Amino acid sequence: MRAADIMTPDVIYAAPDTPLAELVRLMLENDVSGVPIVEDGRVVGMVSEGDLLRRAELGIETRPLRWLELLTSSDRLAADYAKSHGRKASEIMTRDAAIVDAATPITEVAHLLEARHIKRVPVTRDGRLVGIVTRRNLLQALATSLAVPPADPDDRTIRDAFYAELQRQAWATPSSINAVVTDRVVHLWGVAPDETVRQAIVVVAENVPGVRAVEDHMDHPRVFDPLDRPNWPSPARP
């Protein structure tokens, strides 16, 4: 799926000269935590709840300690002041806002949201705003995919898919696991080096399309304990 497949097309947005009070009203009345700032159809910034947390009106604007202030560039100090005291969108907004194209795969969208620690990203087509993808949109896409009934592959197809996925994982040793599939139930035999890998192998099997259940028969590797000696014969004396 692409960003265009899951985005919200009717975007609540504002112009650069939108007053602060109007921005707050837009966010509250439409129950959104951020709005793109758009000029001539193009996204020039974003205003989110985070941009409004440190406001002079609330007495909680950001002001660094005196010694830290001396180490901070004047540009940064000026930008922080404008954000906490600004009266319109262009003075408050985050200018280097993340933007994705409508054709961007949702895997890349999810990675961007996680890497930038953001909750939403505007979607553009030919440079113009056409929608927005939020974390909720991604959850809705996940819910939809989970609701789709899996296909009914045969046991051999399931087994092949299980080993193909194991081969792609650096942590896995496929040769140590024997998967026996009967009536779409995967029976896992072999040796799991530890509990974390065991659980991951089970998860791989559970995620193969068509699997009805997974039975875990894997053993842990035996650890030799030199203090746990059986009744070994004493060494022969000369």
Rosetta blueprint (number, residue, H / E / L):
1 M L
2 R E
3 A H
4 A H
5 D H
6 I H
7 M L
8 T E
9 P L
10 D L
11 V L
12 I L
13 Y L
14 A E
15 A L
16 P L
17 D L
18 T L
19 P E
20 L H
21 A H
22 E H
23 L H
24 V H
25 R H
26 L H
27 M H
28 L H
29 E H
30 N L
31 D L
32 V L
33 S L
34 G E
35 V E
36 P E
37 I E
38 V E
39 E E
40 D L
41 G L
42 R E
43 V E
44 V E
45 G E
46 M E
47 V E
48 S E
49 E H
50 G H
51 D H
52 L H
53 L L
54 R L
55 R L
56 A H
57 E H
58 L H
59 G L
60 I L
61 E L
62 T L
63 R L
64 P L
65 L L
66 R H
67 W H
68 L H
69 E H
70 L H
71 L H
72 T L
73 S L
74 S H
75 D H
76 R H
77 L H
78 A H
79 A H
80 D H
81 Y H
82 A H
83 K H
84 S H
85 H H
86 G L
87 R L
88 K E
89 A H
90 S H
91 E H
92 I H
93 M L
94 T E
95 R L
96 D L
97 A L
98 A L
99 I L
100 V E
101 D E
102 A L
103 A L
104 T L
105 P E
106 I H
107 T H
108 E H
109 V H
110 A H
111 H H
112 L H
113 L H
114 E H
115 A H
116 R H
117 H L
118 I L
119 K L
120 R E
121 V E
122 P E
123 V E
124 T E
125 R E
126 D L
127 G L
128 R E
129 L E
130 V E
131 G E
132 I E
133 V E
134 T E
135 R H
136 R H
137 N H
138 L H
139 L H
140 Q H
141 A H
142 L H
143 A H
144 T H
145 S H
146 L H
147 A H
148 V L
149 P L
150 P L
151 A L
152 D L
153 P L
154 D L
155 D H
156 R H
157 T H
158 I H
159 R H
160 D H
161 A H
162 F H
163 Y H
164 A H
165 E H
166 L H
167 Q H
168 R L
169 Q L
170 A L
171 W L
172 A L
173 T L
174 P H
175 S H
176 S H
177 I E
178 N E
179 A E
180 V E
181 V E
182 T E
183 D L
184 R L
185 V E
186 V E
187 H E
188 L E
189 W E
190 G E
191 V E
192 A L
193 P L
194 D L
195 E H
196 T H
197 V H
198 R H
199 Q H
200 A H
201 I H
202 V H
203 V H
204 V H
205 A H
206 E H
207 N L
208 V L
209 P L
210 G L
211 V L
212 R L
213 A E
214 V E
215 E E
216 D E
217 H L
218 M L
219 D E
220 H L
221 P L
222 R L
223 V L
224 F L
225 D L
226 P L
227 L L
228 D L
229 R L
230 P L
231 N L
232 W L
233 P L
234 S L
235 P L
236 A L
237 R L
238 P L
